[in-house]
Amino acid sequence: MIGEDPLDLGGQVALVTGAGQSVGREIALMLARHNAGGVAVNDFVPERAAAVAAEIEAMGVPAIPVVFDVGDLAAVRAGVATATEKLGPVTLLVNNAGNAGPNAQIGLSPEFWETDPSEWDRYFRTNTFGVMNCCHATIPGMIQAGGGRIVTIVSDAGRVGEARLAAYSAAKAAAGGFVRAIAKEAGRYGITSNAIALSAILPPMEDKAKEQAFLESDGAKRQVSRYVIRRFGRPDDVAGAALFLCSDAAGFITGQTYPVNGGYSFAV
């Protein structure tokens, strides 16, 4: 019928990790706009998770904050149990939480051989084990429900490597390999597993003057010059791709990595 939404999610319940701001927030809102039956908004900062859940509820879609660190499997299991109890079985999982863990931002490191091995753990804990933990906690429910969608946000650093981000690149590459392995294991149960690889996303800035100053800085201009599309990515650029991969329109797509990167690197 003309006017039907080809990306309608049919009332399925979603869990979006790291959804208290930026890309995760926009993905959670996008899924709600397209008939998610409920959204569990994860963040390790309670106020951020609660604020986004309130935004979604204002749209008329059930939502709850679920506060946990994805690197803590017991906490992930408890959060998924809460989401299932209050909203229903989680059949849409978006593994968006990344960076370098709850208390750190990624940044250029010294050359790899000059880094301390203790620094590597924080990248793998969130970007690799966090993804594994969330899949471990949700896939049994997806199997019981008869299918599901897993979308994992990775990075072009994991696809092509990035100097002075060796541990981060390795952790994101590991997550990409895990995405493909799960696609092969879970496909027989009607579960798809795909990834979205990002380049630089404009960081959230409430002060528009600061944002403009950043965009006009020499460092930002140098960075953007490496992209075919001469701008930083935005959260909504990612959210549209995540919605597609969660929908029935992508039902025959699995084990793939989609670069949403402005042409920073190309995929064959």
N, C-alpha and C positions, 0 to 999 in steps of 0.2 A: 504494500500500500504506500502511495506517495506520502511522504512526511514521516514514515517510520524511521527510527534511529538505528542505523546499521551497527552502531557501537553500543547499543543497549546492553547492560550487564545483567539484566534479568533478575534483579533482586539478590544477587550474590553478595556475600559478606567479604569485605576486604580488610587485610591488615597491612598497613604501610609503616615501615620502620623509618626512624629519623624524620618524622612527618611534622615536627613542630615548627619548621621554618623552610624557606627557600624551595628547593625542588620537591622534597617530600610533602610539604604543605600543598603545593600546587597539584601534585598527583592525587592526594587524598581528596581535594576539592573537585578535581576533574572526575574521579570515579563516582563521587556523590552526585554530580550533575547528570551522569549517564546511568542512573537507576541502580546504583549499588544498594543493596538492601540494608546495609549498615557498614560503618567504617570504624575500625579500631585504630586510633591514632597513637602511634608509639613515639616517645621521645624520652631521653633521660632527664629532661628538665620538666617537672610536673606542670608548671605554669604554661609552658609552650604547648604541651599536649592538650591541656584543658582548653586553651584558647582556640585551637584549630577544631577540636571536637565541638565546641560551642558554635563556631562558624558553620559547621556542617549541619548541626541540629537546627540552626536558623533557616536552613534550606529545606527542612522537612524530612531529613534523612537521619535515622538513628545513628548515633556516634558515641564512643566512649574513649577517654584517654587510657592508655595502658603504658605505664611508666616502667621501663626496664632498660638495662644495658644489654645489647644483643650479644655481647661476649660472655654473658652469664647464662648458661643453658638452663639452670633451674629457674631463673627469673623469666626467661623466655617461655618456658613451659607453663609457668603460672600465668603469664600474660595471655597466652593463647587460650588457656582454660577459662580465664575470665571473659575474654572476647566471645568464646563459644557459648558460654552460659548466658551472657547478656544479649548477644546479637544473633547467634546461630553459628553453624559450622563455617570456619574460614576456608573459602575455596579460591580466594584471590590473595596472593602474597606478593607484595612489592618490597624487595630487599633494597631499600634506599640508604639506610644508615651506612656511613662510611667515614671518610676522613681518617683521623688518627686516634679515635676513641673519644670518650666523654669529655676529657679535660685537655684536649690538644687539637691544634689545627695542623694540617700538613704544611710543610714549607721546605725550601731547598735545604738539603743536608750537606755536610762535607762530602768529599768524594768517598765512595763506598768503603774503601779500605781504611779510611780514617774514622768511620763511625764505630760506636760501641755496640756490640751485639745486643745489649739490653734495649737499645732503641728500636730494634726490629719488631719486637713482640707486639707493640701497640698497633702496628699496621695490620699484622695478621689477625690479631684478636678481633678487630672490628670487621675488616674487609673480607676476610676468608672464613674464620671460625664463626663470626656473627651470621654470615649467610648460611653456613652449614647448620648452626643451631636452629635458626628459624625454619629451615626446610625440615629438619628432623622433627620439630614440634608440630608442624602443620600438615605434612604429607599424609600421615595416617588418617586424619580427618577428611582430607580430600579423597582418598581412596574409598573411604566409607560413604562419602557423598556421591561418588560416581564420576569424579573428575575435578579439575582445577587448573589454575594458571599461576605460574611462578615467573616473576619478572625481576631481574637482578640488575641494579645499576653498577656498572663497572667503569672503566676509564680507558681512554686512549693510551695512558701510561702503561696499562697492562697489555695493550695490543701491540704497540710499537716500541715501548721502552722510553724512559725519560731520564736524562742525565741528572744526577744528584737527587733522584727520587727512586733509588734502586729498590729499597725495601717496599715502598708503596707500589711500585710497578709490579714487583713479584707477587705481592698480596692480591692485587687486582687480577693479574694473570691467573693466579690460582683459582680465584672465584670464577673466572671465565671457563676454566677447565671443569670445574665442579658443575657449572650450569649445563654443560654438554653431557657430562656423565649422568646427571639426574634426568635429562631429557631421554636418554636411552633406557634408564631403569624404570621411569615412571610413565612413559608413553603408553604402555599397555593398559594403564588404569585411566586413560583419558586426561592425563595431566601433561601440560606443555611447560617447557622451561626455556626461557630466552633471556638475553641480556641486552642492555643498552649501554654503549660506551660513550662517555662524555669527554668533551674537551673542557676548556675553562668556562665556567658559568659565572656571570656577574654576581659578586657577593651581595647579600642583602644589606641595603643601606637605607635607613629611614630618612636620613638627611640628604635631600636631593642635591644640595650644593656640594656636599662631600662626594656624592656619586659622580657629579659632573667633573669635579676636580680630579677624581681618580681616572675617569675616561680620557681626560685631556693630558694626563701625565705621560712622560716619555716612555716609562715602563709599560703602561697599558697599550700605548700605540705600537710599541715594538711587538708586544704579544699578539695583538689583533692582526698585525701585518702578516702573520703566519697562517691566517685563515682565508680560504677562498671567499667566504662571505665575511665581509670586513666588520664584524662585531663580535662581542661576547655572546655566549648562549644565555638564554633566559629560562627560568623554571617552566614556563608554559611550552617551550620547545620540547622539553623532555616529557611533560605530562601527556601531550597528545600521543607520543609514541607508546608510552606506558598503557594508556587507555586502549589503543589498538591491540596491543599484545595481550591484554586482559580479556578482550572481547571475542565473540564467536567469529568475527571477521578474520581472526588469526588462528582459527582452530586447527589448521593443517600446517602450522609453522612451529617448529621446535628445534632446540639445539643451536639457535642462531644468535649472532651478536650484531646488533644494529648500531652503527656509529651515528650519534647525533652530535656533530662536531664542527659544523660550519666548513667542512672541507679541510680540516687540519691534517687528516690522513684519509686515504681512500681504502675501501674494502672491495675485494673481488668476490 
